[in-house]
Amino acid sequence: MEKQHFIFFIKGKTVVPQSLNEAEAGEIIRSVLLQQFNISRLHIIAGNNKEALEKFELISETAGDEVLKEVVVC
């Protein structure tokens, strides 16, 4: 399984993983930002969306709110 680089969009309690390896990633990022989501500073290498989200949740639980506090607001 090829590993991918994931970023995460956050809006309230909603967290959405996005692979930067996807050809349409730029358009997806643009669309999600226009929907008022923020980009988390946490990036994860994983095999798929499910694995990326599981890692994100594990790190978020371990690190607490510190992981989610700092976001890039666009």
C-alpha positions as CSV (number, residue, x, y, z in Angstrom):
1,M,0.0,0.0,0.0
2,E,1.4,3.4,-1.0
3,K,1.6,5.9,1.8
4,Q,0.0,9.3,1.2
5,H,0.5,12.7,2.8
6,F,-2.7,13.9,4.5
7,I,-3.8,17.3,5.8
8,F,-7.0,17.8,7.8
9,F,-9.8,20.3,7.5
10,I,-11.5,21.3,10.8
11,K,-14.8,23.0,11.3
12,G,-16.3,22.8,14.8
13,K,-16.0,19.1,15.8
14,T,-15.9,18.0,12.1
15,V,-12.5,16.7,10.9
16,V,-12.0,15.8,7.2
17,P,-8.8,14.2,6.0
18,Q,-7.5,15.1,2.5
19,S,-4.7,13.3,0.6
20,L,-2.3,15.7,-1.1
21,N,-1.4,12.9,-3.5
22,E,-4.8,13.1,-5.2
23,A,-4.7,14.9,-8.6
24,E,-7.8,17.0,-7.7
25,A,-6.5,17.9,-4.2
26,G,-6.0,21.6,-5.1
27,E,-9.7,22.0,-6.2
28,I,-10.9,20.1,-3.2
29,I,-8.9,22.3,-0.8
30,R,-10.2,25.4,-2.5
31,S,-13.8,24.2,-2.2
32,V,-13.5,23.2,1.5
33,L,-11.8,26.5,2.4
34,L,-14.7,28.3,0.8
35,Q,-17.0,26.4,3.1
36,Q,-15.3,28.0,6.1
37,F,-13.1,25.0,7.2
38,N,-9.7,25.6,8.7
39,I,-6.5,23.6,7.9
40,S,-4.9,21.8,10.9
41,R,-1.2,22.2,11.4
42,L,-1.1,18.4,11.9
43,H,-0.1,16.4,8.8
44,I,0.0,12.6,8.7
45,I,1.4,9.9,6.5
46,A,-1.0,7.0,6.0
47,G,-2.2,4.5,3.6
48,N,-5.8,5.8,3.3
49,N,-8.4,8.2,4.7
50,K,-9.5,5.9,7.4
51,E,-6.0,5.2,8.7
52,A,-5.2,8.9,8.5
53,L,-8.3,9.9,10.5
54,E,-7.6,7.1,13.1
55,K,-4.0,8.5,13.6
56,F,-5.3,12.0,13.8
57,E,-7.9,11.0,16.5
58,L,-5.2,9.1,18.4
59,I,-2.8,12.0,18.4
60,S,-5.6,14.4,19.3
61,E,-6.6,12.3,22.3
62,T,-3.0,12.0,23.4
63,A,-2.0,15.6,22.9
64,G,-5.4,17.1,23.9
65,D,-6.6,20.3,22.4
66,E,-3.1,21.6,21.7
67,V,-3.1,19.8,18.4
68,L,-6.3,21.5,17.3
69,K,-5.7,25.0,18.7
70,E,-3.3,26.3,16.1
71,V,-4.9,26.3,12.6
72,V,-4.2,28.2,9.4
73,V,-7.2,30.4,8.8
74,C,-7.6,31.2,5.1
